[in-house]
Amino acid sequence: MSDERAQYVEILQKILTQNLPLNSFKNDIPDVKKNFFNMLFLTTFRHLAFIQETVLPRFVKKKIPQKQKILEFVLYLAITELLFLDTPDYAVLNSYVNAAKRYTDKFGANFVNAVLRNVLRDKNNLLQLPNSFFSRNFLKILKQDYSNDEIQTMQKFIPLEPALDITLKKDTSNPFTNAVILPCGTLRLPANNKVSSLPAFNDGIWWIQDVAASLAVKTLKNLTGKNVLDLCAAPGGKTAQLLDAGASVTAVDISENRLKTLSENIARLNLSQNLSVVCADALQFSSSQQFDVILIDAPCSAIGTFRRHPEIIFTKTLDDVKKQTLLQKEILEHAISLLAPQGYILYVTCSLAKSEGEKQINSFLKNHSEFEISPISIPGTENMLTKDGFLRVLPQSVVVTDYPALSGADGFFIACLKRKI
Ligand SMILES: C[S@@+](CC[C@H](N)C(=O)[O-])C[C@H]1O[C@@H](n2cnc3c(N)ncnc32)[C@H](O)[C@@H]1O
């Protein structure tokens, strides 16, 4: 166990110092260990702000010297296990003290041992203290656009395991007897790790898609026979919706690997007939035809997915938001040349930052008077409609009254724009 924990310490250090996604390490972990690895890391990120800001300052009074910085990561994982997981205390102490010895020296190991013993002594008291979940950098991003109350409400979703949302193919009967059916049609199940053991998995009649992500394609009511360009398509959740609604889709993405996943997903759903796949940079993509609809599910900071990917709370900064905003603007401008007269641009981001959503589109509309906002009407989304006619989904926008633990959604922005001429 010690070796394993030492490897996890290194992974945590890489994620937090190089701003990497947790998913990029999933192939380094043997299958039998994956469940624990995920649980440990998700729990760590869900409680890291509390550990950094409330727990550690009580027991570590001096700054840890740079050359022993790895001890911070040892402590983050060890404290998570002591306070929030079921690992026996002696095993936590043993494995992380050994990890500290491996990466530093006996003084490092003694230091970790002393801090962990103090944490353990104070455990009951620590667990009563007010929690904080967002990092300072994350708060900086959110404070640009949201009130303290809105941010506090978003925070409440961090410690909760998000529900599993499912989109069912049209004209298909629901195989999930225990699902809550949300007003927009999404089926919601309690969180579940074993997706492939869910009913009818091999029948290809459903796919996993957060309710917020599923709303974008639902803004367009009649897609039968429409020519749609899906400009940032992989892994293909929205592509599947477009095809299922009867559209012919050209799916473009810059990532060959992700497009491979898209093709596999669409094949599993038996929806490949009207699909062509192109690996290209959206900014370079050209075509002899013009499209009735262009879906831009734009590359973005992805901060709206913090419930499912809580490392984002510690790896994203305002600079990331700014960088993505520029790319989104370029993709929007390029899309105009590919759009048929009276066609639609569906612009989507899984970001909470308004510069990647409301502000981006309002500035586009200011520069392009040939476009107007197309009204959105989807059952159950009335509370998400902005005064301008966009959809702004916050984690707190989706409430399941009968099962409050099943409430929540990813943060999304959706705009449907119509070209007038
Ligand atoms: C938000 S994800 C798309 C999710 C997808 N639409 C779905 O519903 O499953 C954004 C995608 O944009 C792709 N991407 C990033 N930069 C791009 C670019 N310059 N051109 C084309 N695709 C790009 C990424 O590879 C990623 O797959």
The ligand as an ORCA input file, in Angstrom:
! r2SCAN-3c Opt
* xyz 0 1
  C     -16.763     20.592    -25.021
  S     -15.922     19.404    -25.943
  C     -17.151     18.881    -27.059
  C     -18.164     17.946    -26.472
  C     -19.069     17.332    -27.529
  N     -19.710     18.323    -28.361
  C     -20.153     16.448    -26.933
  O     -21.290     16.856    -26.823
  O     -19.813     15.298    -26.586
  C     -14.928     20.419    -26.945
  C     -14.208     19.681    -28.060
  O     -13.541     20.677    -28.848
  C     -12.390     20.082    -29.403
  N     -11.531     21.191    -29.873
  C     -10.723     21.981    -29.159
  N     -10.142     22.902    -29.956
  C     -10.614     22.686    -31.203
  C     -10.387     23.290    -32.463
  N      -9.562     24.330    -32.596
  N     -11.033     22.767    -33.527
  C     -11.857     21.713    -33.424
  N     -12.102     21.095    -32.243
  C     -11.492     21.573    -31.166
  C     -11.844     19.233    -28.290
  O     -11.012     18.207    -28.799
  C     -13.126     18.701    -27.631
  O     -13.422     17.426    -28.113
*
